């Protein structure tokens, strides 16, 4: 079992080089653009993943921030502590999850404000405008449709989660150099969390691709993805390099010194 876990860790680590971190945002942007063009010009046939009620969407994507934070929080704290052997450094690093949660909350609320401001309420059967409902909540509460500029929350959240996970698990490359520090049980926990985060990463990329080819209009997905990439760039590529910030994962910070 140990050899199997170690083999998985080595394989996953080999895929997370500096090249991937430098170009992942561009790859996500290309997925959004390419998928949107495909949807607009040559839509794919209906499939299990084009159904919003598919199990991955219902039980994973709709709770993607919870899944991401549930795995990232313990991984960031334990792995950064055993790389640096400094509990204050580890606590500082997990505040990146607080920052990310604030970004998630503000962005999703902004999307709802935009949709509410730009939309109108339609009767669900004959699609006539119902002027008596002036906001999204009241309209939907009565079983009607509110149609406005619906920025893709999935494009935003999945792109942001993918970029954030990729940055944080880079510390595993540094942990290999100090593997004698954690005890056997702790090392197993770190490696198990690392593998789980990689599995989650693959799932988020797949569902991001499904969003691009099956759902939303092109402007909605482009703006949503732009929000996700901008949130990542503003934190990991700018603010986290400053002294008064959560700081970068140690392996990345070392390369930037």
ROVO-300618 format. One record per residue (C-alpha): residue number from 1; residue in one letter; x, y, z. Coordinates in nm, 2 decimals, always signed. Layout:
REM ROVO-300618
resi;resn;X;Y;Z
NUM;A;X;Y;Z
...
END
This chain:
REM ROVO-300618
resi;resn;X;Y;Z
1;X;+0.00;+0.00;+0.00
2;X;+0.28;+0.24;+0.09
3;X;+0.45;+0.18;-0.24
4;X;+0.13;+0.24;-0.43
5;X;+0.07;+0.57;-0.24
6;X;+0.43;+0.68;-0.30
7;X;+0.41;+0.59;-0.67
8;X;+0.10;+0.80;-0.70
9;X;+0.26;+1.09;-0.53
10;X;+0.57;+1.08;-0.75
11;X;+0.36;+1.06;-1.06
12;X;+0.14;+1.35;-0.96
13;X;+0.44;+1.56;-0.85
14;X;+0.60;+1.51;-1.18
15;X;+0.30;+1.68;-1.35
16;X;+0.32;+1.99;-1.13
17;X;+0.63;+2.17;-1.26
18;X;+0.68;+2.54;-1.30
19;X;+0.57;+2.52;-1.67
20;X;+0.22;+2.41;-1.57
21;X;+0.18;+2.69;-1.31
22;X;+0.30;+2.95;-1.56
23;X;+0.06;+2.84;-1.84
24;X;-0.24;+2.69;-1.66
25;X;-0.43;+3.02;-1.67
26;X;-0.38;+3.05;-2.05
27;X;-0.50;+2.68;-2.09
28;X;-0.81;+2.76;-1.89
29;X;-0.88;+3.07;-2.10
30;X;-0.84;+2.86;-2.42
31;X;-1.08;+2.59;-2.29
32;X;-1.34;+2.86;-2.23
33;X;-1.29;+3.02;-2.57
34;X;-1.27;+2.69;-2.76
35;X;-1.56;+2.53;-2.58
36;X;-1.78;+2.84;-2.63
37;X;-1.70;+2.86;-3.00
38;X;-1.79;+2.49;-3.03
39;X;-2.12;+2.54;-2.85
40;X;-2.20;+2.84;-3.07
41;X;-2.11;+2.69;-3.40
42;X;-2.14;+2.31;-3.37
43;X;-2.31;+2.21;-3.05
44;X;-2.23;+1.86;-2.91
45;X;-2.49;+1.60;-2.88
46;X;-2.67;+1.57;-2.55
47;X;-2.49;+1.36;-2.30
48;X;-2.50;+1.27;-1.93
49;X;-2.28;+1.57;-1.86
50;X;-2.50;+1.82;-2.04
51;X;-2.77;+1.74;-1.78
52;X;-2.74;+1.99;-1.49
53;X;-2.87;+1.71;-1.26
54;X;-2.57;+1.48;-1.32
55;X;-2.42;+1.35;-1.00
56;X;-2.09;+1.54;-1.04
57;X;-2.27;+1.87;-1.08
58;X;-2.52;+1.82;-0.80
59;X;-2.29;+1.67;-0.53
60;X;-1.95;+1.82;-0.63
61;X;-1.96;+2.13;-0.84
62;X;-2.24;+2.30;-0.65
63;X;-2.03;+2.26;-0.34
64;X;-1.69;+2.30;-0.51
65;X;-1.57;+2.57;-0.27
66;X;-1.65;+2.35;+0.03
67;X;-1.47;+2.05;-0.12
68;X;-1.17;+2.26;-0.21
69;X;-1.14;+2.42;+0.13
70;X;-1.20;+2.10;+0.31
71;X;-0.89;+1.94;+0.15
72;X;-0.67;+2.25;+0.12
73;X;-0.69;+2.37;+0.47
74;X;-0.54;+2.07;+0.64
75;X;-0.29;+2.01;+0.35
76;X;-0.17;+2.37;+0.36
77;X;-0.12;+2.37;+0.74
78;X;+0.04;+2.03;+0.78
79;X;+0.26;+2.04;+0.47
80;X;+0.39;+2.40;+0.52
81;X;+0.46;+2.33;+0.89
82;X;+0.67;+2.02;+0.82
83;X;+0.86;+2.21;+0.54
84;X;+0.94;+2.51;+0.76
85;X;+0.89;+2.36;+1.11
86;X;+0.73;+2.69;+1.21
87;X;+0.37;+2.69;+1.33
88;X;+0.33;+3.07;+1.27
89;X;+0.44;+3.03;+0.91
90;X;+0.18;+2.75;+0.87
91;X;-0.09;+2.96;+1.03
92;X;+0.00;+3.25;+0.81
93;X;-0.02;+3.03;+0.50
94;X;-0.37;+2.90;+0.58
95;X;-0.50;+3.26;+0.58
96;X;-0.48;+3.22;+0.20
97;X;-0.80;+3.02;+0.24
98;X;-0.96;+3.31;+0.42
99;X;-0.86;+3.54;+0.14
100;X;-0.99;+3.29;-0.12
101;X;-1.33;+3.26;+0.07
102;X;-1.36;+3.64;+0.07
103;X;-1.29;+3.65;-0.30
104;X;-1.55;+3.37;-0.36
105;X;-1.82;+3.55;-0.16
106;X;-1.77;+3.89;-0.31
107;X;-1.75;+3.77;-0.66
108;X;-2.06;+3.54;-0.65
109;X;-2.26;+3.82;-0.48
110;X;-2.14;+4.06;-0.76
111;X;-2.27;+3.82;-1.02
112;X;-2.61;+3.80;-0.86
113;X;-2.63;+4.19;-0.84
114;X;-2.54;+4.21;-1.21
115;X;-2.80;+3.95;-1.30
116;X;-3.06;+4.12;-1.09
117;X;-2.99;+4.47;-1.23
118;X;-2.99;+4.36;-1.60
119;X;-3.28;+4.11;-1.58
120;X;-3.66;+4.09;-1.61
121;X;-3.91;+3.84;-1.49
122;X;-4.09;+3.62;-1.74
123;X;-4.39;+3.40;-1.70
124;X;-4.26;+3.04;-1.73
125;X;-4.52;+2.92;-1.97
126;X;-4.56;+3.19;-2.24
127;X;-4.26;+3.40;-2.16
128;X;-4.44;+3.72;-2.12
129;X;-4.27;+3.99;-1.91
130;X;-4.41;+4.03;-1.56
131;X;-4.33;+4.38;-1.46
132;X;-4.47;+4.35;-1.11
133;X;-4.16;+4.14;-1.00
134;X;-3.87;+4.38;-0.97
135;X;-3.60;+4.15;-0.84
136;X;-3.47;+3.79;-0.90
137;X;-3.57;+3.66;-0.56
138;X;-3.94;+3.76;-0.58
139;X;-3.97;+3.64;-0.94
140;X;-3.82;+3.29;-0.87
141;X;-4.01;+3.26;-0.55
142;X;-4.33;+3.26;-0.75
143;X;-4.20;+3.00;-0.99
144;X;-4.12;+3.23;-1.28
145;X;-3.80;+3.29;-1.48
146;X;-3.56;+3.57;-1.42
147;X;-3.35;+3.64;-1.73
148;X;-3.05;+3.87;-1.70
149;X;-2.68;+3.88;-1.77
150;X;-2.59;+3.56;-1.60
151;X;-2.21;+3.56;-1.55
152;X;-2.10;+3.19;-1.52
153;X;-2.03;+3.12;-1.15
154;X;-1.90;+2.77;-1.25
155;X;-1.65;+2.92;-1.49
156;X;-1.53;+3.16;-1.22
157;X;-1.52;+2.92;-0.93
158;X;-1.38;+2.61;-1.11
159;X;-1.10;+2.82;-1.27
160;X;-1.02;+2.98;-0.94
161;X;-1.02;+2.65;-0.75
162;X;-0.80;+2.49;-1.02
163;X;-0.54;+2.77;-1.01
164;X;-0.54;+2.79;-0.63
165;X;-0.50;+2.41;-0.58
166;X;-0.22;+2.40;-0.83
167;X;-0.03;+2.68;-0.65
168;X;-0.07;+2.52;-0.31
169;X;+0.02;+2.16;-0.39
170;X;+0.35;+2.28;-0.54
171;X;+0.49;+2.27;-0.18
172;X;+0.50;+1.89;-0.22
173;X;+0.82;+1.93;-0.43
174;X;+0.99;+2.09;-0.14
175;X;+0.85;+1.83;+0.11
176;X;+1.03;+1.55;-0.08
177;X;+1.36;+1.72;+0.03
178;X;+1.27;+1.71;+0.40
179;X;+1.08;+1.38;+0.41
180;X;+1.27;+1.27;+0.71
181;X;+1.09;+1.54;+0.92
182;X;+0.73;+1.41;+0.93
183;X;+0.66;+1.09;+1.11
184;X;+0.52;+0.80;+0.92
185;X;+0.16;+0.87;+1.01
186;X;+0.19;+1.24;+0.93
187;X;+0.36;+1.17;+0.60
188;X;+0.08;+0.94;+0.50
189;X;-0.18;+1.21;+0.58
190;X;+0.01;+1.46;+0.37
191;X;+0.04;+1.23;+0.08
192;X;-0.32;+1.12;+0.10
193;X;-0.44;+1.48;+0.10
194;X;-0.21;+1.55;-0.20
195;X;-0.36;+1.26;-0.40
196;X;-0.71;+1.37;-0.30
197;X;-0.64;+1.73;-0.42
198;X;-0.50;+1.60;-0.75
199;X;-0.82;+1.39;-0.80
200;X;-1.03;+1.70;-0.72
201;X;-0.81;+1.91;-0.96
202;X;-0.89;+1.66;-1.24
203;X;-1.26;+1.67;-1.16
204;X;-1.27;+2.05;-1.16
205;X;-1.09;+2.07;-1.50
206;X;-1.33;+1.81;-1.65
207;X;-1.64;+2.00;-1.52
208;X;-1.49;+2.33;-1.63
209;X;-1.46;+2.18;-1.98
210;X;-1.82;+2.06;-1.96
211;X;-1.93;+2.41;-1.86
212;X;-1.75;+2.55;-2.16
213;X;-1.91;+2.31;-2.42
214;X;-2.26;+2.27;-2.27
215;X;-2.37;+2.57;-2.07
216;X;-2.40;+2.95;-2.07
217;X;-2.34;+3.19;-2.35
218;X;-1.99;+3.29;-2.46
219;X;-1.97;+3.63;-2.28
220;X;-2.10;+3.48;-1.96
221;X;-1.82;+3.22;-1.95
222;X;-1.55;+3.45;-2.07
223;X;-1.62;+3.70;-1.80
224;X;-1.66;+3.43;-1.53
225;X;-1.32;+3.28;-1.63
226;X;-1.17;+3.62;-1.64
227;X;-1.28;+3.68;-1.28
228;X;-1.13;+3.35;-1.17
229;X;-0.79;+3.42;-1.34
230;X;-0.79;+3.78;-1.21
231;X;-0.85;+3.66;-0.86
232;X;-0.56;+3.41;-0.88
233;X;-0.33;+3.66;-1.05
234;X;-0.41;+3.94;-0.80
235;X;-0.33;+3.71;-0.50
236;X;-0.06;+3.46;-0.60
237;X;+0.12;+3.66;-0.86
238;X;+0.10;+4.00;-0.69
239;X;-0.03;+4.04;-0.33
240;X;+0.12;+3.72;-0.18
241;X;+0.47;+3.83;-0.28
242;X;+0.43;+4.13;-0.04
243;X;+0.54;+4.11;+0.33
244;X;+0.19;+4.17;+0.47
245;X;+0.01;+3.88;+0.31
246;X;-0.05;+3.51;+0.35
247;X;+0.27;+3.46;+0.15
248;X;+0.35;+3.20;-0.12
249;X;+0.39;+2.83;-0.07
250;X;+0.75;+2.77;+0.03
251;X;+0.86;+2.60;-0.29
252;X;+0.72;+2.88;-0.51
253;X;+0.86;+3.15;-0.27
254;X;+1.21;+3.00;-0.29
255;X;+1.20;+3.01;-0.67
256;X;+1.09;+3.38;-0.66
257;X;+1.36;+3.49;-0.42
END
